[in-house]
Amino acid sequence: RPTNAFILFRRENHGRIFQQNPYLSNNDVSKTLGKEWKALPESEKEIYRQKAKSLQQEHQEKYPDYKF
C-alpha cells in the first residue's frame, strides 16, 4: 500500500521528536507529530502530498491490479 503524506512526514520527523523526548511512547510521538502536522502551513504539507502522489503512481505502475 502506498504511503500517505502524513506517514511520510511522520517518518521524516519521528527521530527528531524521539531525540528531544526519549521517554515518550510511540503513541505520544505520533500525537505530537499529529499536532505538528495540523499546524504545518499548507505549502509545506503540499511537499509531502506531492511525494505521496509520486509514490502512489510508482506503486500503481508496479502493482496495476492492487486493490485496497
Residue frames as a rotation matrix with the C-alpha (Angstrom) as fourth column:
ARG 1
0.586 0.811 0.000 0.00
0.811 -0.586 0.000 0.00
0.000 0.000 -1.000 0.00
PRO 2
-0.109 -0.658 0.745 1.43
0.557 -0.662 -0.502 3.40
0.824 0.360 0.438 -0.90
THR 3
-0.459 -0.204 -0.865 2.37
0.875 -0.276 -0.399 5.77
-0.157 -0.939 0.305 1.92
ASN 4
0.597 0.704 0.385 0.26
0.734 -0.673 0.092 8.87
0.324 0.228 -0.918 2.54
ALA 5
0.238 -0.508 0.828 1.56
0.048 -0.845 -0.532 12.40
0.970 0.166 -0.177 3.15
PHE 6
0.682 0.050 0.730 1.25
-0.680 -0.324 0.658 12.27
0.269 -0.945 -0.187 6.95
ILE 7
0.920 -0.356 0.167 3.14
0.249 0.856 0.454 8.99
-0.304 -0.376 0.875 7.20
LEU 8
0.355 -0.821 0.448 5.97
0.688 -0.095 -0.719 10.45
0.633 0.564 0.531 5.12
PHE 9
0.278 -0.176 0.944 6.03
-0.427 -0.903 -0.042 13.46
0.860 -0.392 -0.327 7.47
ARG 10
0.887 0.119 0.445 5.99
-0.459 0.324 0.827 11.14
-0.046 -0.939 0.342 10.49
ARG 11
0.770 -0.635 0.058 8.86
0.637 0.762 -0.113 9.01
0.027 0.124 0.992 9.20
GLU 12
0.180 -0.723 0.667 10.94
0.450 -0.543 -0.709 12.08
0.874 0.428 0.228 8.49
ASN 13
-0.015 -0.110 0.994 10.34
-0.530 -0.842 -0.101 13.67
0.848 -0.529 -0.045 11.90
HIS 14
0.843 0.400 -0.358 9.96
0.030 0.630 0.776 10.74
0.536 -0.665 0.519 14.30
GLY 15
0.175 -0.879 -0.444 13.66
0.850 0.362 -0.382 10.63
0.496 -0.311 0.811 15.17
ARG 16
-0.528 -0.347 0.775 13.76
0.063 -0.926 -0.372 14.34
0.847 -0.148 0.511 15.97
ILE 17
0.338 0.740 0.581 10.84
-0.635 -0.276 0.721 14.12
0.695 -0.613 0.377 18.41
PHE 18
0.864 -0.019 -0.503 12.21
0.285 0.842 0.459 10.96
0.415 -0.540 0.732 19.99
GLN 19
-0.173 -0.984 -0.036 15.65
0.709 -0.099 -0.698 12.56
0.684 -0.146 0.715 20.41
GLN 20
-0.455 0.060 0.888 14.11
-0.345 -0.932 -0.113 15.58
0.821 -0.358 0.445 22.11
ASN 21
0.102 0.602 0.792 11.89
-0.995 0.059 0.084 13.38
0.004 -0.796 0.605 24.33
PRO 22
-0.608 -0.486 -0.628 13.47
-0.591 0.805 -0.050 9.90
0.530 0.341 -0.776 24.63
TYR 23
-0.947 0.243 0.209 10.93
-0.017 0.613 -0.790 8.72
-0.320 -0.752 -0.576 27.21
LEU 24
-0.171 0.921 -0.350 7.86
-0.890 -0.297 -0.347 9.33
-0.424 0.252 0.870 25.05
SER 25
-0.139 0.233 0.962 5.98
0.220 0.955 -0.200 6.29
-0.965 0.184 -0.184 23.83
ASN 26
-0.895 -0.147 0.421 5.50
0.426 -0.002 0.905 5.83
-0.132 0.989 0.064 20.10
ASN 27
0.045 0.991 0.129 1.84
0.985 -0.065 0.158 6.70
0.165 0.120 -0.979 20.65
ASP 28
0.520 0.111 -0.847 2.80
0.489 -0.852 0.189 10.04
-0.700 -0.512 -0.497 22.25
VAL 29
-0.622 -0.755 -0.208 5.34
0.165 -0.386 0.908 10.73
-0.765 0.530 0.364 19.50
SER 30
-0.642 0.454 0.617 2.57
0.744 0.174 0.646 10.17
0.186 0.874 -0.449 16.94
LYS 31
0.450 0.830 -0.330 0.24
0.885 -0.465 0.038 12.52
-0.122 -0.309 -0.943 18.82
THR 32
0.102 -0.520 -0.848 2.94
0.231 -0.817 0.529 15.19
-0.968 -0.250 0.037 18.91
LEU 33
-0.872 -0.464 0.156 3.60
0.221 -0.089 0.971 14.78
-0.437 0.881 0.181 15.21
GLY 34
-0.209 0.889 0.406 -0.13
0.967 0.124 0.224 14.90
0.149 0.440 -0.886 14.52
LYS 35
0.578 0.371 -0.727 -0.32
0.571 -0.820 0.036 18.29
-0.583 -0.436 -0.686 16.21
GLU 36
-0.349 -0.786 -0.510 2.71
0.008 -0.547 0.837 19.48
-0.937 0.288 0.198 14.24
TRP 37
-0.766 0.110 0.633 1.12
0.632 0.303 0.713 18.25
-0.114 0.947 -0.302 11.01
LYS 38
0.276 0.960 0.043 -2.10
0.961 -0.274 -0.043 20.14
-0.030 0.053 -0.998 11.73
ALA 39
0.580 -0.109 -0.807 -0.11
0.236 -0.926 0.295 23.32
-0.780 -0.362 -0.511 12.41
LEU 40
-0.459 -0.826 0.326 2.08
0.535 0.035 0.844 22.92
-0.709 0.562 0.426 9.32
PRO 41
-0.210 0.362 -0.908 1.44
-0.587 -0.789 -0.179 25.51
-0.782 0.496 0.379 6.59
GLU 42
0.739 0.607 0.293 -0.35
-0.108 0.535 -0.838 24.17
-0.665 0.588 0.461 3.52
SER 43
0.644 -0.551 -0.531 2.70
-0.726 -0.223 -0.650 24.95
0.240 0.804 -0.544 1.39
GLU 44
-0.445 -0.834 0.327 4.81
-0.893 0.438 -0.099 22.56
-0.061 -0.336 -0.940 3.47
LYS 45
0.000 0.536 0.844 2.10
-0.292 0.808 -0.512 19.89
-0.957 -0.246 0.156 3.55
GLU 46
0.817 0.367 -0.445 1.97
-0.491 0.035 -0.871 20.11
-0.304 0.930 0.209 -0.23
ILE 47
-0.120 -0.938 -0.326 5.59
-0.976 0.171 -0.133 18.92
0.181 0.302 -0.936 -0.43
TYR 48
-0.717 -0.107 0.689 4.62
-0.407 0.866 -0.289 15.71
-0.566 -0.488 -0.665 1.37
ARG 49
0.351 0.917 0.190 1.45
-0.235 0.282 -0.930 15.36
-0.906 0.282 0.314 -0.70
GLN 50
0.565 -0.213 -0.797 3.47
-0.824 -0.106 -0.556 15.53
0.034 0.971 -0.236 -3.90
LYS 51
-0.594 -0.802 0.057 5.91
-0.803 0.588 -0.094 12.90
0.042 -0.102 -0.994 -2.60
ALA 52
-0.422 0.525 0.739 2.97
-0.215 0.734 -0.644 10.67
-0.881 -0.431 -0.197 -1.64
LYS 53
0.636 0.679 -0.367 1.38
-0.481 -0.024 -0.877 11.16
-0.604 0.734 0.311 -5.06
SER 54
0.093 -0.716 -0.692 4.64
-0.962 0.115 -0.248 10.16
0.257 0.689 -0.678 -6.74
LEU 55
-0.806 -0.383 0.451 4.90
-0.530 0.806 -0.263 7.03
-0.263 -0.451 -0.853 -4.56
GLN 56
0.032 0.911 0.410 1.28
-0.248 0.405 -0.880 6.18
-0.968 -0.074 0.239 -5.33
GLN 57
0.640 0.161 -0.751 1.95
-0.751 -0.076 -0.656 6.41
-0.163 0.984 0.072 -9.07
GLU 58
-0.414 -0.863 -0.289 5.04
-0.871 0.468 -0.151 4.19
0.265 0.189 -0.945 -8.73
HIS 59
-0.657 0.232 0.717 3.02
-0.342 0.756 -0.558 1.68
-0.672 -0.612 -0.417 -6.72
GLN 60
0.431 0.901 -0.043 0.26
-0.397 0.147 -0.906 1.65
-0.810 0.408 0.421 -9.34
GLU 61
0.356 -0.390 -0.849 2.80
-0.912 0.053 -0.407 1.00
0.204 0.919 -0.337 -12.09
LYS 62
-0.714 -0.699 0.050 4.40
-0.683 0.679 -0.269 -1.87
0.154 -0.226 -0.962 -10.17
TYR 63
-0.867 0.471 0.162 1.11
0.321 0.777 -0.542 -3.38
-0.381 -0.418 -0.825 -8.99
PRO 64
-0.859 0.506 -0.073 -1.59
-0.415 -0.607 0.678 -2.44
0.299 0.613 0.732 -11.52
ASP 65
-0.170 0.837 -0.520 -4.09
0.087 0.538 0.838 -4.97
0.982 0.098 -0.164 -10.13
TYR 66
-0.857 -0.210 -0.470 -3.66
0.469 0.057 -0.881 -3.89
0.212 -0.976 0.050 -6.48
LYS 67
0.048 0.915 0.402 -6.97
0.112 -0.405 0.908 -3.10
0.992 0.001 -0.122 -4.76
PHE 68
-0.932 -0.273 -0.238 -7.49
0.264 -0.065 -0.962 -1.58
0.247 -0.960 0.133 -1.33
